[in-house]
Amino acid sequence: MDRRKTLKTLIGGAVGTAIFTQTGCRNDDVAPASAVEPETKGYGLRTAWESEREELLRQQRFFSDFELETIGVLADIIVPAAEDHPKATDTGVVDFIEFMALDQPHVHQTRMRGGLAWLNAESSQRYDGKAFIEATPDEQIALVDEIAYPEVIEDNPLHPLAPGVKFFDHMRFMVITGFFTSKEGIEYLGYMGNQPNVWDGVPQEVLDKHGLAYDEELLPKYVDQSRRTITAEWDDDGNLIS
């Protein structure tokens, strides 16, 4: 696996998949829509019920310490530190994966736990009984190199490495998603979001091309930057008054 390949080439395939549209969380303790309070609280204007549920999930654990350590090693192999961004484990990726396993158990829990078990069994078989996190970095990369490419099993679904390939593909998806939705990952992308700017109107050459012109009376109100913070108001007849 080429660990030096720019992460920006990974986001299209990994984050483009609909992680947040999968319906895997249990509904045993989910309140009916009519019982959800309309109040909002916290980041993203979540409802009070949503905030309470998130806090409840954060108090639970699914993965063992051993599994979380293994996830961390894999995460840093997938997103190693570079000059322009930190490694995955420094951006909260492990906590993100733990949370998603609790939030969408039917989607993630079996394939993640089963995949980790496969990885450790394969490592033990190859490296004299050593679990993946006990193997040397070179041994870890050698194993990852064999399961990092989905095309390995495209023509042979029964390939002996198929379980590992499928697991690593899902792990890579989770790590990349967690990284690029972290503060550090967004900064690495250079994503600015919606930013205020100054609009000076349609360029004159475009107006001339279409035989159009601004109303001389209204023009100062649209492009006068000293008034750009004033909220426009209209009278009952639709005339602009501010």
N, C-alpha and C positions, 0 to 999 in steps of 0.2 A: 504494500500500500504506500503510495507516494504521500508522505505526511507533509511535504513542503508545498503541495498543491494548494493554491489559494482557496480559502474558505468560501469566497464569494461564488465560486463555481458550484459549491455544494448546496447553497441555499435554495436554488431553483427547484431541485428535485426533492430535497428533504423537507423544507418548510412548506413547499407548495402542496404537500399532501395534507389532507384535512384531519389533523390531529384533534382539533377541538370540535369537529362535527361528528365524531364517533360517539355512539351512545352506549357506553359501557358501564356507567355507574348504576349501582343498585337504587331501587326506588322504595325500599322498605320503610325508610323514615322520611321520605320526601312529602312535604305538605302539599295538598292540592292547591291549584292556582288561586282559588278563592280565598285561601288562608294566608297567602303571601302578603305581608304588609307592604304598602306602597312606599314606605319610608326608604330613604337611601342613606348609605353610610359608607365612609371610607373610599378608597381608590376605585375609580371607574363607576362611581354612583351605583354600587351594588345595593340590593335591597337588604334590609336588616336580616332577613332569613338567610340570604346568601352569605353574608358576613359571618353569621353564627355557624353556618355549616362549614365554612372554610376554617374557622377557628377550631371546630370539632375535629376536622380531618388532620389539622396540624398537631393535634395532641395524640394522634395515633401513630403506630408504626407497622409497616409491612415487612420490609427487608431487614435481615439481621445485620449486625455490624460487619460481619465477614462479607456478606453480599454487597453492602454499601461500599466497602473498601474495594471490592472487585469492580464495581460500577465506576468508581473514581479512577481506577487505573485505566480502564477502557476509555473513559471520557477524555483523559489527558492524552491518550494515544490518538484519538479521533481529532481533538482540538488541542494540540500542544501549544505552549507559550511561544510567542513570536515578538518581534520588536514593536509591533503595532497592536497587539492584543494579549491579554493574559490567557493562561490555560483554562480549560473548561471548569476544573474544580474550584477555581478562584472566582467564578461567576455564579455560583449557586446551582450549577447543573445537577448535582447529586440530589440536593433537596427538591429540585423541580421534578426529577424522575420519581422520587419517593412520593411526592404529593400526587402526581398523575396516576401512580399505581393505586393509590387510595381513592382518588376521585373517579377513575374509570377502571375498576378492578377487572371486569370481564374483558377489557381490551388489552390490558398490560400485564396483569399479575402472572398468569400461567406461562405466557410466552417469555417473560423476563426471568422468572424463577427457573423455569425449565431450561432456558438458554444458558443461564449461569451454571446450572448443574452440568449441562453438556460441556461447557467450556472447561470446567474444572476436571471433569472425567477425561477429556481429551488431553489436557495438560498433564494430568497424572500419568496417563498411558505413555506419553511422549517423553516426559522429563522425570523419570524415576520417582513417581509418586508425589511430585510437587503440584500443589494447587496453582492456579494461574498467577495469583499475586506473589507466590513464592518463587516463581520462575525468574530467570534473569531478564533484563529488558530485551536482550537480543532474542531470547527464547519466546518472549511474549509477542514481539513483532513478527517472528517467523510464523507463529500460529495465526496471528491476525491476518498476515499476508495471504493466507490460504482461504480465509472465509470473508474477505473484504469485498469481493466482487460477485454480484448476483449472477453474472454470465457463466460462472463456474458450473451452475446447476441448470442452466436454461435448456440444454439438450439432454439432461439426465437428472430428472427429479429424484431418482433413487440414489443419487451420488452419496457416498458415505459422509460427506461434509455438508450435506443439505441442511440438517438441523442447525449447524453452526452458521452457515451462510444466512439463513433466514433470521436467526437470532441477531447476528451482527448488523444486518440491514435495519432491523427495528431499533437496535441500540444506537446506531449512527443517527437514525431519524430523530430519536429522543434527545440525544446530545446536541445535535445541530439546532433543533427547535429550541431547547433550553438555552443554548448559548446566544442565538440570535434574537431571543426575546428578553435577554438580560440587558441591563443598562450598558454594560461593557460591549456586548455584541452589537447593540444599536449604534453605539458610538463608533465601533469599528466599521460598520456599513456606511457611516456618514449620513444616516437618515435624519433629516431635519424636521419632518412633519410639516404641517401647515404653518407658514411664517408670514407675518404682515409685510407688505411691501408698498412701494409708492407707484400709483398708476397715473400716468400723465395723459391718458386718453388714447384713442386709436391714432396711430402714426399718420401724419398729414398725407404721405404718399399713398396710403391705403384709402383714405377718404377721397383723394383726388381720383384714384383709379375707378372708384364706384360712383363718382359724381355726388358725393355726400359732403355735408358740413355740419358742424355743431351749431346749435342755437346760440347766438352771441350773448343772449341774456342769461342762459343757463351755464354756459361754458365755465365761467369763473367758479361757480358752485361745485362743479364736478372735479376740477383740477387744481383748485387753490389748496395747496398743501397745508396752509396755516389753519384750514378748517377740517382737516382730515379726521380729527377726533370727534367732530360734532355729528350726532346722530340725525339723519335726515328725517324731516317731518313734512307731512302734506296736509292741506286743508280739506274740507269736506268735498270740494270740487276736484280734488286730485292735483292741485297746484302745489309745487314745492315751495315751502315757506322757510326752510332752514338748510 
